[in-house]
Amino acid sequence: MTTVTFLVLEGVDKGRVFRDLPIPVTIGREEGNVLRLNDERVSRYHAKIQHDEGDTILTDLDSTNGTRVNGSTVQIRRLRAGDQLSIGRTMLLYGTMEEIEARRASYSKAAAGTGGTQTIRANELAEASGRANLPSKKPVPQQPPEWSARDEDIPPMPNKLSGAQAARLAEIFDYLHRGITTSVENIDANEDGTEVKLGFNEWQTVQAVQMLLARFGRMVAEPEHHG
């Protein structure tokens, strides 16, 4: 059985995961939809997901406010893991973290094969240096671990937070989440979603969120300096 997974990035249902939904999937605000959204700007029956000849196809069901994929308004579109769907005020991410990671890895491999940047690990460099009998003047820096959003790679949240601590943490998360969301609302993606452009203002917002995360991380590590 073919299934699909959607993660809600923005909207009333933010944070929900609609996992392994059996195709066909209807999306809308009316009861009876396989993926029901609590969003007044979503039509009763807004869009449909089908499987055809190995592809996952999204079709807008003549919705009032339309459907966007990676920033572009569409009537029908083939979906790929990692695509972003905007339906009403709701933003959905298509695919599981594993599916998105697999697509990213295959794209990186294809780019390397066509002259793109190829990552060579430190031990491979050392072996190549030894085969060529070239002395190494300084150690090759270790590559940092590749970032991943797979469940097994995500650090655990702290347990037993007090009510006040949980409320403050939720406020911080919501604030940072809002910054990222406003940055990606107007992305400009190519047809297959392999390249995405951000405007200068959006890029500055992303960097501001990065800066705030760095500051919050230091505040947690060195609370005595931020009392």
Salt bridges, closest charged atoms under 4 A:
GLU10 OE1 - HIS177 ND1 3.22
ASP13 OD1 - ARG16 NH1 3.42
GLU30 OE1 - ARG44 NE 3.44
GLU40 OE2 - ARG89 NH1 3.27
ASP55 OD1 - ARG78 NH1 3.88
ASP60 OD1 - HIS46 NE2 3.84
ASP83 OD1 - ARG103 NH1 3.74
GLU101 OE1 - ARG104 NH2 2.90
GLU101 OE2 - ARG150 NH1 3.97
GLU146 OE2 - ARG104 NH2 3.38
GLU152 OE2 - ARG150 NE 3.32
ASP153 OD2 - ARG150 NH2 2.92
ASP174 OD1 - LYS14 NZ 3.47
GLU191 OE2 - ARG77 NE 3.85
GLU222 OE2 - ARG218 NH1 3.20
GLU224 OE2 - HIS225 NE2 3.73
